[in-house]
Amino acid sequence: MSAGTEEGWKEKEGGRGKEERDVIVDTVARVMIPLAQLFALYVMIGTEGAGGGFQGGVIFAATLILFGTVFGVKRGREALPEGINAILNSLGLYIYAGVGILCIILTMGAVEYLNYGGFPLPTEFALRRGYLVTYAIEVGIGITVATVFASLFFDLAWREDVIESREASSASARREADARNAQGGE
């Protein structure tokens, strides 16, 4: 995977020179990424009940992967730096675990395990449970899944770019050495 520069050009080895990125792909990506991220949020928290955190997180991660694929790994990593990724990854896990621990603490382990009705929200029991499961736990799962998948992509793509740049620099070093040897032999 070759990463594009900010001007929209990328270098290609093999004597072909510079190639322009596809304008159609750029435009479609610019339109589709925000819509897909909105859909990911809907999948996470737009439904009643549990079961959307993982799917929403995967959709959100797919938008980050699309961004990195279309606009370049370097620009994608700038959009989601590794430090921010680690913070969000931990935050999602803390949200998920924190809701469970708060349920145990607030109900003092009585009646049933993870009694979501123990949270002091001004609604009926069923609605409290729906709010907590849907909005807190699912968002925590979604954040964690999105950041883990995005991290896997960027780490693998970054590794590939590093290998390509090392190969290119070693090839240019060999050409320079051959040119010096040819000049020294004349």
C-alpha positions in Angstrom: 0.0 0.0 0.0 1.5 3.3 -1.1 0.6 6.3 1.0 -0.4 9.4 -0.8 1.0 12.8 0.1 -1.1 15.8 1.0 -1.1 17.2 -2.6 -2.8 14.0 -3.9 0.2 12.5 -5.6 2.2 9.4 -4.9 5.6 8.3 -6.1 5.7 5.1 -8.0 8.9 3.0 -8.5 9.7 1.5 -11.9 10.1 4.7 -14.0 6.4 5.5 -14.3 6.8 8.8 -12.4 3.9 10.4 -10.6 0.4 9.1 -10.7 -2.7 11.1 -9.8 -5.1 9.6 -7.3 -8.6 8.9 -8.5 -10.9 11.9 -8.0 -14.0 9.8 -8.0 -12.7 7.5 -5.3 -11.7 10.6 -3.2 -15.1 12.2 -3.6 -17.1 9.1 -2.9 -15.0 8.4 0.2 -15.5 12.0 1.5 -19.3 11.6 1.1 -19.6 8.0 2.4 -17.3 8.1 5.4 -19.4 10.5 7.5 -22.6 8.7 6.4 -21.2 5.3 7.4 -20.0 6.7 10.7 -23.5 8.0 11.4 -24.9 4.6 10.5 -22.4 3.0 13.0 -23.7 5.3 15.7 -27.2 4.3 14.9 -26.4 0.6 15.0 -24.7 1.1 18.4 -27.3 3.2 20.2 -30.3 3.6 17.9 -32.1 0.4 18.7 -33.9 -0.7 21.8 -32.0 -3.4 23.6 -28.5 -4.9 23.5 -26.6 -6.2 20.6 -25.2 -3.3 18.5 -21.9 -2.4 20.0 -19.7 -4.9 18.2 -21.4 -4.3 14.8 -21.4 -0.5 15.2 -17.7 -0.7 16.2 -16.8 -2.8 13.2 -18.7 -0.4 10.9 -16.9 2.6 12.5 -13.5 0.8 12.1 -14.3 0.1 8.4 -14.7 3.9 7.9 -11.3 4.5 9.4 -9.8 1.8 7.3 -11.5 3.3 4.2 -10.0 6.7 5.1 -6.5 5.2 5.4 -6.9 3.2 2.2 -8.1 6.2 0.1 -6.1 9.1 1.6 -3.0 7.2 2.7 -1.8 5.4 5.8 0.2 8.4 7.0 -2.8 10.8 6.8 -5.0 8.1 8.4 -2.6 7.7 11.3 -2.6 11.5 11.6 -6.4 11.5 11.9 -6.3 8.8 14.6 -2.9 9.0 16.3 -1.6 6.0 18.2 -1.8 7.8 21.6 -5.5 8.8 21.1 -6.2 5.2 19.8 -4.8 3.8 23.0 -6.8 6.2 25.2 -10.1 5.4 23.4 -9.3 1.7 23.5 -8.9 1.9 27.3 -11.9 4.2 27.7 -14.2 1.8 26.0 -13.1 -1.0 28.2 -13.4 1.2 31.3 -17.0 2.2 30.4 -17.9 -1.4 29.8 -16.4 -2.7 33.1 -17.4 0.4 35.0 -21.1 -0.1 34.4 -20.8 -3.7 35.8 -18.8 -2.6 38.8 -21.2 0.2 39.6 -24.2 -2.1 39.4 -22.5 -4.4 41.9 -21.6 -1.5 44.2 -24.9 0.3 44.0 -27.0 -2.9 44.7 -24.3 -4.2 47.2 -24.5 -7.5 45.4 -28.1 -8.1 46.5 -31.0 -9.6 44.6 -29.3 -10.4 41.3 -25.9 -10.0 39.6 -25.6 -6.9 37.5 -29.0 -5.4 38.5 -29.2 -2.4 36.1 -32.2 -1.2 38.1 -29.8 -0.2 40.9 -28.7 3.0 39.0 -30.5 6.1 40.4 -32.2 7.2 37.1 -35.6 8.9 37.3 -37.4 6.3 35.1 -39.0 2.8 35.4 -36.8 -0.3 35.9 -37.1 -1.5 32.3 -36.1 1.9 30.9 -33.1 2.2 33.2 -31.9 -1.1 32.0 -32.4 -0.1 28.4 -30.6 3.2 28.8 -27.6 1.6 30.6 -27.2 -1.4 28.3 -27.8 0.5 25.1 -26.0 3.7 25.8 -23.2 2.8 28.1 -22.3 -0.8 27.6 -22.8 -0.8 23.8 -20.9 2.5 23.3 -18.0 1.1 25.4 -18.0 -2.1 23.3 -18.2 -0.1 20.1 -15.3 2.2 21.0 -13.1 -0.7 22.0 -13.9 -2.7 18.8 -13.4 0.3 16.5 -10.1 1.2 18.0 -8.7 -2.3 18.1 -9.6 -3.0 14.4 -8.3 0.4 13.3 -5.1 -0.2 15.2 -4.7 -3.6 13.6 -5.1 -2.1 10.1 -2.8 0.9 10.7 -0.1 -1.2 12.4 -0.1 -3.7 9.5 -0.3 -1.0 6.8 2.4 1.1 8.5 4.7 -2.0 8.7 4.2 -2.6 4.9 5.0 1.1 4.2 8.2 0.8 6.3 9.2 -2.3 4.4 8.6 -0.7 1.1 10.5 2.4 2.0 13.4 0.3 3.3 13.4 -1.7 0.0 13.4 1.5 -2.0 16.2 3.1 0.0 18.3 -0.1 -0.3 17.7 -0.2 -4.0 18.7 3.4 -4.4 21.8 2.8 -2.2 22.7 -0.2 -4.5 22.3 2.0 -7.6 24.6 4.7 -6.1 27.2 2.1 -5.2 27.1 0.6 -8.7 27.4 4.1 -10.2 30.5 4.8 -8.0 32.0 1.5 -8.9 31.4 2.2 -12.6 33.0 5.7 -12.3 35.9 4.3 -10.3 36.5 1.5 -12.9 36.8 4.0 -15.9 
